[in-house]
């Protein structure tokens, strides 16, 4: 059934009248107002509004079912069959402001949670036999729902056996290594302790699951609705929006990592530059945190823990320590101790160095830009474009022969600043096209004829360079002004979002507020050549080996990501410096990479990670499990310490910056850490050779 605007607005009118006439509304009446206000907001503001029809209903059904039981641990096939009849009916329920499907999921999940709670308490009361030849598939996508309760119990028996075996095998290993807490313990004692630990973990998990209120579950349902539009459109209930805003406060206290919930697990999405985790160089994006311990205390298993509770475990006062147990992308497990601190935000600011080039007397400027930051609240606040302009000026005064702009892991930011910054390298002209839903594309221009830097330029990117980073890389690539170097593609986020306060879209009716906010996609970016950065990202001119080369990452991996599209190109040209000879430059780089032993190991590691990513079926026999873990550990050890060698000893600060570090011990320490990282960076080392090739080939062309 297609969504009809006339029906929608009449429904809203009825709901508004109900809210006015009956101050004490039921939960469902309030939820109906929230739902219709949300639908109205999506229809009015989203870049690509959707018909609320049977196809839309299918998508919500699949997303929501995956959200509440993606691991297929709670519902049986018979129970899912009860929900299946609503697969094409959710659109009608949205139009009629009904919650029949949602209410049934809550009823079934409440019963399923009580049932599963009985399963794990019963199963964990008896020792496991780890001599059998069983195995367990942990990926819900590779399993069907259990046909009945008996089959579901059998899965839980295997699932709990795996969780216990994982801890039991680890305990045996620690006993063999002579660790004090495990020395002298019998196998029976270690197995009993492992089961007890699993019991504690599941007690905590189920305690949180059972305590989830209707508002939490409704938020999850509404996010299944918004996610059908695109992966960056989300509903935030009031408390969630407050937590989101914490990210933009002027100071962070903790470890300096951003997290999200992925199924039952907590995943690291970003390491905050300059924070304690960043300094430690052990915690990485895509790590899964499984346990959290305070110094001197037993670790807490956080599997299934809601994100707010995880954050409260990890945050803490300055100078205290937290120990994280993490599972790496390759499947290995590691304990990481991090001393909490105030995250100094100046580490996110642009900074530059001088590095000796690959020829005698050659000097290369290096600018690191971790984000496209901008302080719009303070008239005197810092903007990345202004800061980069200052760094360019300092490097030019130092007489550099070329400049490297490093945008790796830069997730984007200020559109105004990226347009201004791109203009530093050309005379004037278009930088990016921005298109709203019902309007012609707007061409954002560099209107300043000044060229802040007219020499050889290399821009470094990787899979996590997104949004504004992609705009700059794409513009300079289209102009032929810079050589783009990096992994096989940038992230591919070519959309812009804004927050809509739902309370502002609904006048009066204070008895149903606060409704929360929706973050939705309102525009798309397009390159000046007409192609979108959405989904495809920017393909570098020169691609270097990367450990994630064979693992699909970025926007294209998101469910219901907006498609790549194309609009008309705009006229553009520049006469500053054209990065010609790309074929020769690329050929030289490929030849060097092929001979480099470390790059060879990176390529081999990428293949290993791809293979491990697919391993989701685990043996439940102790010896088989130990053999698997030993093989994985030995394999991982081959790729340890790939970036420990100092290969760029010449990396140094500009003379003009030295007084800043001399006057501030904390800045001095952070700067030393920055220099150390650059000195061991194999990718910068290769880019120095690429820069030398650019300089040499341009000089030869001029002489000819």
C-alpha positions in Angstrom: 0.0 0.0 0.0 1.5 3.3 -1.1 1.9 6.2 1.4 -0.6 9.0 0.6 0.1 12.5 1.7 -3.5 13.3 2.3 -4.0 10.4 4.6 -0.8 11.3 6.4 -1.8 14.8 7.1 -5.3 13.8 8.2 -3.7 11.3 10.6 -1.5 14.0 12.0 -4.5 16.2 12.5 -6.3 13.5 14.5 -3.2 12.8 16.6 -2.8 16.5 17.3 -6.4 16.7 18.4 -6.0 13.7 20.6 -2.9 15.2 22.2 -4.8 18.4 22.9 -8.0 16.8 24.2 -6.4 14.2 26.4 -3.4 15.6 28.3 -2.7 12.1 29.8 -1.9 10.2 26.7 -1.0 6.5 26.7 2.4 5.3 25.5 1.0 4.3 22.1 -0.7 7.7 21.6 2.6 9.5 22.4 4.5 7.1 20.1 1.9 7.7 17.4 2.6 11.4 17.6 6.4 10.8 17.6 6.1 8.4 14.6 4.1 10.7 12.5 6.2 13.7 13.3 9.3 11.6 12.3 7.6 10.5 9.1 6.7 14.1 8.3 10.3 15.2 8.9 11.7 12.6 6.6 9.2 13.5 3.9 10.0 17.2 4.2 13.8 17.2 4.7 15.4 14.0 3.5 17.4 14.1 0.3 15.7 11.0 -1.1 12.2 10.5 0.5 10.8 7.1 0.1 7.3 5.6 -0.6 6.0 4.0 2.5 4.9 0.8 0.7 5.3 -2.9 0.8 8.9 -2.8 -0.3 9.7 -0.3 2.4 7.9 -2.6 4.9 10.1 -5.5 3.9 13.2 -3.5 4.5 12.1 -2.3 8.0 11.1 -5.9 8.9 14.5 -7.3 8.0 16.5 -4.5 9.6 14.5 -4.6 12.9 14.5 -8.4 13.1 18.3 -8.3 12.6 18.5 -5.6 15.3 16.7 -7.6 18.0 17.9 -11.1 17.2 20.6 -11.0 14.5 22.5 -13.7 16.2 19.4 -16.0 16.1 19.8 -16.8 19.8 16.4 -15.9 21.1 13.5 -16.6 18.7 12.6 -19.9 17.1 11.5 -20.3 13.5 7.9 -20.8 14.7 8.0 -17.4 16.5 9.5 -15.7 13.5 6.7 -17.2 11.5 4.3 -15.2 13.7 6.1 -12.0 12.8 6.5 -12.9 9.1 2.8 -12.2 8.3 3.6 -8.6 9.0 6.4 -8.3 6.5 4.3 -6.4 4.1 2.0 -4.8 6.6 4.3 -2.5 8.6 3.7 0.3 6.0 -0.1 0.2 6.7 0.6 0.2 10.4 2.8 3.3 10.0 0.0 5.0 8.0 -2.6 4.1 10.6 -0.3 4.9 13.6 -0.6 1.4 14.9 2.1 -0.7 16.5 0.8 -4.3 16.2 4.1 -5.6 14.8 6.2 -3.8 17.3 4.1 -4.9 20.2 4.2 -8.5 19.1 8.0 -8.4 18.8 8.2 -7.1 22.4 5.8 -9.8 23.7 7.9 -12.5 21.9 11.2 -11.1 23.0 10.1 -10.8 26.6 9.3 -14.5 26.7 12.4 -15.4 24.7 14.6 -13.5 27.2 13.1 -15.4 30.2 13.5 -18.7 28.3 17.1 -18.0 27.3 17.9 -17.0 30.9 16.7 -20.4 32.0 18.8 -22.1 29.4 22.1 -20.5 30.4 21.6 -20.9 34.1 20.7 -24.6 33.6 23.5 -25.4 31.1 26.3 -23.6 33.0 25.4 -25.5 36.2 27.2 -28.7 34.8 30.8 -29.1 33.7 31.4 -29.3 29.9 33.1 -32.2 28.1 35.7 -30.7 25.8 36.8 -34.0 24.2 33.9 -34.3 21.7 34.2 -33.3 18.0 31.5 -30.6 18.0 31.8 -27.2 16.5 29.7 -24.0 16.7 28.8 -21.5 14.0 28.8 -18.0 15.6 27.7 -16.0 12.6 23.9 -15.7 12.7 23.8 -15.0 8.9 25.2 -18.5 8.3 22.6 -20.2 10.5 18.8 -20.7 10.2 16.6 -20.0 13.2 16.2 -23.0 15.5 13.1 -25.0 14.4 11.9 -25.4 18.0 12.8 -24.9 21.6 14.8 -28.2 21.7 17.0 -27.1 18.8 17.4 -23.6 20.4 18.5 -25.2 23.7 21.1 -27.3 21.7 22.5 -24.1 20.1 22.7 -22.4 23.5 24.6 -25.5 24.9 27.2 -25.1 22.1 27.3 -21.3 22.4 28.0 -21.4 26.1 30.4 -24.3 25.7 32.4 -22.1 23.3 32.4 -19.1 25.7 33.6 -21.3 28.5 36.2 -23.1 26.3 37.6 -19.7 25.2 38.3 -18.8 28.9 39.3 -22.3 29.9 42.0 -22.6 27.2 43.3 -19.2 28.1 43.5 -20.2 31.8 45.4 -23.4 30.9 47.9 -21.3 28.8 48.4 -18.9 31.7 49.0 -21.8 34.1 51.6 -23.3 31.8 53.3 -19.9 31.7 53.5 -20.0 35.5 51.2 -17.0 36.2 50.6 -16.7 39.9 46.7 -16.7 39.9 46.6 -20.0 37.9 49.6 -21.9 39.2 48.7 -25.2 40.9 45.0 -25.1 39.8 43.6 -28.4 38.5 41.8 -28.6 35.1 38.5 -29.1 37.0 39.1 -25.9 39.0 40.0 -23.9 35.9 36.9 -25.2 34.0 34.6 -24.3 36.9 36.1 -20.8 37.1 35.6 -20.4 33.4 31.9 -21.4 33.7 31.5 -19.1 36.6 32.9 -16.2 34.6 30.6 -16.9 31.7 27.7 -17.1 34.2 28.6 -13.7 35.6 28.8 -12.2 32.1 25.4 -13.5 31.0 23.8 -12.5 34.3 25.0 -8.9 33.6 24.0 -9.0 30.0 20.5 -10.3 30.7 20.0 -7.9 33.5 20.6 -5.1 31.0 18.4 -6.6 28.4 15.5 -7.2 30.7 15.8 -3.6 32.0 15.4 -2.1 28.6 12.2 0.0 28.7 9.7 0.6 26.0 11.3 3.9 25.0 14.7 2.1 24.4 13.0 -0.5 22.2 10.9 2.1 20.4 14.0 4.0 19.6 15.5 0.8 18.0 12.3 0.3 16.0 12.3 3.9 14.8 16.0 3.6 13.8 15.0 0.6 11.6 12.6 3.0 9.9 15.2 5.8 9.4 17.9 3.4 8.3 15.9 2.4 5.2 16.5 5.9 3.9 20.3 5.7 4.3 22.8 4.5 6.9 23.6 8.1 8.2 20.0 8.9 9.0 19.2 8.1 12.7 16.6 8.9 15.3 18.0 10.1 18.7 15.8 10.0 21.7 16.5 13.0 24.0 19.2 11.3 26.2 21.0 9.9 23.1 21.2 13.3 21.5 22.8 14.6 24.7 25.4 11.9 24.6 26.1 12.7 20.9 26.7 16.3 21.8 29.4 15.2 24.3 31.7 14.5 21.3 31.7 18.2 20.5 32.6 19.5 23.9 35.9 21.3 24.3 37.5 18.7 26.5 37.4 14.9 26.8 38.5 13.0 29.8 39.2 9.3 29.3 41.1 7.2 26.8 40.3 9.1 23.6 38.3 6.5 21.6 34.9 6.6 20.0 32.8 3.5 20.2 29.6 2.0 18.8 27.6 -1.1 19.4 27.7 -3.8 16.7 25.4 -6.6 17.6 26.4 -7.9 21.1 29.8 -6.2 20.8 31.4 -2.8 21.4 33.6 -1.7 18.4 36.2 1.0 18.3 35.3 3.3 15.4 37.9 6.0 15.8 41.0 6.8 17.9 40.9 10.5 18.9 44.2 12.1 17.8 46.3 13.2 20.8 44.4 11.0 23.3 45.9 8.3 25.6 44.8 5.5 23.2 46.4 7.3 20.3 49.6 7.7 22.2 49.7 4.1 23.1 49.5 2.9 19.5 47.9 -0.4 20.5 44.1 0.2 20.4 43.0 0.6 16.8 39.8 1.3 14.8 37.8 -1.9 14.2 39.1 -3.5 17.5 36.3 -5.3 19.4 36.4 -4.6 23.2 35.3 -7.7 25.1 36.3 -6.9 28.7 37.1 -3.8 30.8 39.0 -3.8 34.1 40.0 -1.1 36.5 43.5 -1.3 37.8 43.7 -3.9 40.5 40.2 -5.2 39.9 38.8 -8.2 38.0 37.8 -7.6 34.4 34.1 -7.0 33.5 32.8 -8.9 30.5 31.0 -6.2 28.5 29.4 -8.4 25.8 25.8 -7.3 25.3 26.3 -4.2 27.4 24.6 -1.0 26.1 27.0 1.6 24.9 26.4 4.1 27.7 27.3 1.4 30.3 30.5 0.5 28.3 31.5 4.2 28.2 30.9 4.5 32.0 33.3 1.5 32.5 36.0 3.0 30.3 35.8 6.6 31.3 37.6 7.7 34.5 39.7 10.3 36.2 43.0 11.5 34.9 46.0 9.3 35.7 43.9 6.2 36.5 44.4 3.1 34.5 41.9 0.9 32.6 42.8 -2.4 31.1 40.9 -3.4 27.9 40.7 -6.9 26.5 40.3 -6.5 22.7 39.9 -8.8 19.8 41.8 -7.6 16.8 40.7 -7.8 13.2 42.9 -10.9 12.7 41.1 -12.7 15.5 43.9 -12.4 18.0 43.2 -11.2 21.6 45.2 -8.6 23.4 45.2 -6.9 26.8 45.8 -3.1 26.5 46.5 -0.9 29.5 45.7 2.8 29.0 46.3 5.6 31.4 43.4 8.0 31.3 44.1 11.6 30.6 42.6 14.9 29.4 42.4 14.6 25.7 44.2 17.7 24.4 42.3 18.8 21.3 45.3 20.8 19.9 46.5 17.4 18.7 43.7 17.5 16.2 45.1 20.7 14.7 47.2 21.0 11.6 51.0 20.7 12.2 54.0 20.6 9.9 57.5 19.2 9.7 60.5 19.3 7.5 61.8 16.1 6.0 64.9 15.5 3.9 64.0 14.3 0.5 65.5 11.4 -1.4 68.1 13.5 -3.2 70.9 15.5 -1.5 69.7 18.9 -0.5 66.0 18.1 -1.2 63.7 19.4 1.5 60.1 18.3 1.7 57.3 19.9 3.8 54.9 17.6 5.6 51.5 18.7 6.9 49.3 16.5 9.0 45.6 17.3 9.1 43.6 14.9 11.3 40.2 16.6 10.7 38.6 19.5 9.0 37.9 21.3 12.3 36.1 24.6 12.7 34.9 26.5 15.8 31.7 28.3 14.8 30.8 29.2 18.3 33.8 31.4 19.0 34.6 34.3 16.7 38.2 33.8 17.6 38.0 30.0 17.3 40.4 28.0 15.2 39.6 26.9 11.6 41.7 24.3 9.8 41.9 26.4 6.6 43.5 29.3 8.4 45.9 26.9 10.2 46.9 25.1 7.0 47.5 28.5 5.4 49.9 29.4 8.2 51.7 26.0 7.9 52.1 26.5 4.1 53.6 30.0 4.7 56.1 28.6 7.2 57.1 25.8 4.9 57.5 28.1 1.9 59.7 30.4 4.0 61.8 27.4 4.9 62.4 26.8 1.2 60.8 23.4 0.7 60.9 21.7 -2.7 57.5 20.0 -2.3 54.7 19.5 0.2 52.9 16.4 1.4 49.4 16.9 2.8 48.4 13.9 5.0 44.6 13.3 5.2 44.8 9.7 6.3 42.0 8.8 8.8 40.6 12.3 8.4 36.8 11.8 8.6 35.9 15.2 7.3 34.3 18.3 8.9 33.8 21.9 7.8 32.6 22.3 4.2 33.6 26.0 4.2 37.1 25.2 5.2 37.7 22.5 2.7 36.6 24.8 -0.1 38.9 27.6 1.1 41.8 25.2 1.6 41.5 23.6 -1.8 41.8 27.1 -3.2 45.2 27.5 -1.7 46.6 25.4 -4.6 44.8 26.9 -7.6 44.1 30.5 -8.9 40.4 30.4 -8.6 37.5 28.1 -9.7 34.9 25.5 -8.7 35.8 23.1 -5.9 32.7 21.0 -5.3 29.1 20.8 -6.3 26.5 20.5 -3.6 23.0 19.3 -4.5 19.8 19.5 -2.4 16.8 17.5 -3.2 14.7 19.8 -5.3 17.3 22.3 -6.4 19.9 22.7 -9.1 23.4 21.9 -7.9 25.2 24.8 -6.2 28.8 25.2 -7.2 31.1 26.2 -4.3 33.9 28.3 -5.7 37.3 29.4 -4.7 37.0 33.1 -5.5 40.4 34.2 -4.2 43.0 34.5 -7.0 45.9 34.1 -4.6 47.8 30.9 -4.7 49.3 30.1 -1.3 51.4 27.2 -2.7 52.4 26.6 -6.3 54.9 23.7 -6.0 54.7 19.9 -6.2 52.0 18.5 -4.0 51.1 15.0 -2.8 47.9 14.2 -0.9 47.9 11.1 1.3 44.6 9.3 1.9 43.3 5.9 3.0 40.1 3.9 3.5 39.1 6.1 6.4 39.5 9.5 4.7 35.9 10.6 4.3 33.6 13.5 3.4 35.6 16.7 3.3 38.9 14.8 2.8 37.3 13.3 -0.3 36.2 16.7 -1.6 39.7 18.1 -1.4 41.4 15.0 -2.9 38.8 14.8 -5.7 39.1 18.5 -6.5 42.9 18.5 -6.7 42.9 15.2 -8.7 40.4 16.7 -11.2 42.5 19.8 -11.6 45.6 17.6 -12.0 47.1 19.8 -9.3 48.2 17.0 -6.9 49.2 13.3 -7.0 46.8 11.4 -4.7 48.4 8.4 -2.9 46.9 5.9 -0.6 44.8 2.7 -0.2 42.5 1.3 -2.9 39.8 3.9 -2.3 38.7 6.5 0.2 35.6 5.9 2.4 32.9 7.0 0.0 30.7 9.2 2.1 29.4 11.8 -0.3 26.5 13.1 1.7 25.8 15.7 4.3 23.5 15.5 7.4 21.8 17.9 9.7 19.9 17.5 12.9 16.2 18.3 13.0 14.7 18.9 16.4 11.3 17.2 16.2 9.9 19.4 19.0 10.4 22.4 16.7 8.4 20.8 13.9 5.4 20.3 16.3 3.9 23.5 17.7 2.4 23.3 21.2 1.4 19.9 22.6 4.0 20.0 25.4 2.5 16.9 26.9 4.1 14.7 24.2 7.5 16.4 24.3 10.5 16.0 24.2 10.3 13.9 21.1 14.0 13.8 20.4 15.8 14.6 17.2 16.5 13.1 13.8 19.9 13.3 12.0 19.1 13.0 8.3 20.8 13.3 5.0 19.9 16.5 3.2 22.5 16.9 0.4 25.0 15.1 -1.8 28.4 16.1 -2.9 29.6 15.9 -6.5 33.0 16.4 -8.0 33.6 19.2 -10.4 33.8 16.5 -13.1 30.2 15.6 -12.3 30.8 12.3 -10.5 29.7 11.7 -6.9 32.2 10.8 -4.2 29.3 8.8 -2.7 29.9 5.0 -2.5 32.9 5.0 -4.8 35.0 7.4 -2.9 38.2 8.7 -4.6 40.6 6.2 -6.2 44.2 7.4 -5.7 46.5 7.9 -8.6 49.0 5.6 -6.9 47.8 2.8 -4.7 50.0 1.4 -2.0 49.6 -2.0 -0.2 47.3 -1.9 2.8 46.5 -4.4 5.5 42.8 -3.9 4.8 43.1 -4.1 1.0 41.0 -7.3 0.7 38.5 -6.5 3.4 35.5 -4.5 2.2 35.3 -1.3 4.1 33.6 2.1 3.7 30.2 3.3 2.6 29.7 0.5 0.1 29.4 -1.9 3.0 26.6 -0.1 4.7 23.0 -1.3 4.3 20.9 0.9 2.0 23.7 3.3 1.3 22.6 6.0 -1.2 23.7 5.2 -4.8 26.5 6.7 -6.9 25.0 9.2 -9.3 26.4 11.7 -11.7 25.5 15.3 -12.7 26.9 17.6 -15.3 30.5 18.7 -15.0 31.5 22.3 -14.6 34.2 24.1 -16.4 37.5 24.2 -14.6 41.2 24.8 -15.3 44.4 25.8 -13.5 47.7 27.0 -14.7 49.7 26.7 -11.5 51.3 23.3 -11.9 50.0 20.2 -13.6 51.0 16.9 -12.1 52.0 15.3 -15.4 54.1 12.1 -15.9 51.6 10.2 -13.7 52.3 6.9 -15.6 56.0 7.2 -15.1 55.6 8.2 -11.4 53.2 5.3 -10.8 55.5 2.8 -12.5 58.5 3.9 -10.4 56.5 3.5 -7.2 55.3 0.0 -8.2 58.8 -1.1 -8.8 60.0 0.2 -5.4 57.0 -1.4 -3.6 57.6 -4.7 -5.3 61.2 -4.8 -3.9 60.3 -3.6 -0.4 60.2 -6.4 2.1 57.8 -4.7 4.5 55.3 -3.8 1.8 55.5 -7.5 0.8 54.6 -8.5 4.4 51.7 -6.0 4.4 50.3 -7.6 1.3 50.6 -11.0 2.9 49.0 -9.8 6.0 46.1 -8.4 4.0 45.4 -11.8 2.6 45.7 -13.4 6.1 43.1 -10.9 7.5 40.7 -11.7 4.7 40.9 -15.4 5.4 40.5 -14.9 9.2 37.5 -12.6 8.6 35.6 -15.6 7.2 36.4 -17.9 10.1 33.2 -18.1 12.2 32.8 -21.8 12.9 34.9 -22.9 15.9 35.8 -26.3 17.3 34.5 -27.2 20.8 37.3 -29.8 21.3 40.0 -28.5 23.6 43.0 -29.8 21.6 41.5 -28.6 18.3 40.7 -25.2 19.8 44.2 -24.8 21.2 45.7 -25.8 17.9 43.6 -23.3 16.1 44.6 -20.5 18.5 48.3 -21.5 18.5 48.3 -21.4 14.7 46.6 -18.0 14.6 48.9 -16.6 17.2 52.0 -17.9 15.3 50.6 -16.5 12.1 50.0 -13.1 13.6 53.5 -13.0 15.2 55.0 -13.0 11.7 53.5 -9.6 11.1 54.3 -8.0 14.5 56.6 -4.9 14.6 56.2 -4.1 10.9 56.5 -0.4 11.7 59.1 -0.4 14.6 62.1 0.7 12.5 63.1 4.3 12.2 63.3 4.9 8.5 62.9 8.7 8.3 65.4 10.0 10.9 65.4 13.5 9.3 61.8 14.4 10.3 62.1 17.6 12.3 60.2 20.7 13.5 60.5 24.0 11.8 62.8 26.4 13.6 60.0 28.8 14.1 57.9 26.2 16.1 60.6 25.2 18.5 60.0 27.9 21.1 56.4 26.7 21.5 57.5 23.2 22.6 60.3 24.6 24.9 57.7 26.6 26.8 55.2 23.8 27.4 56.3 20.3 28.6 53.1 18.6 27.6 53.3 20.0 24.1 56.9 18.9 23.9 56.0 15.4 24.9 53.2 15.2 22.3 55.4 16.6 19.7 58.1 14.0 20.4 55.4 11.3 20.0 54.3 12.9 16.7 57.9 12.9 15.4 58.4 9.3 16.4 55.3 8.2 14.5 56.4 10.0 11.4 60.0 8.6 11.6 58.6 5.1 11.4 56.0 5.6 8.7 56.7 3.5 5.7 54.0 5.2 3.7 55.5 8.6 4.2 58.9 7.1 3.3 57.5 5.9 -0.1 55.7 9.3 -0.7 59.1 11.0 -0.3 60.3 8.9 -3.2 57.2 9.7 -5.2 57.8 13.4 -4.5 61.4 13.1 -5.7 60.1 11.5 -8.9 57.7 14.4 -9.4 60.4 17.0 -8.8 62.9 15.2 -11.1 60.4 14.6 -14.0 59.1 18.2 -13.8 62.6 19.5 -13.9 63.5 17.4 -16.9 60.3 18.5 -18.7 61.2 22.2 -18.1 64.8 21.6 -19.3 63.5 19.9 -22.5 
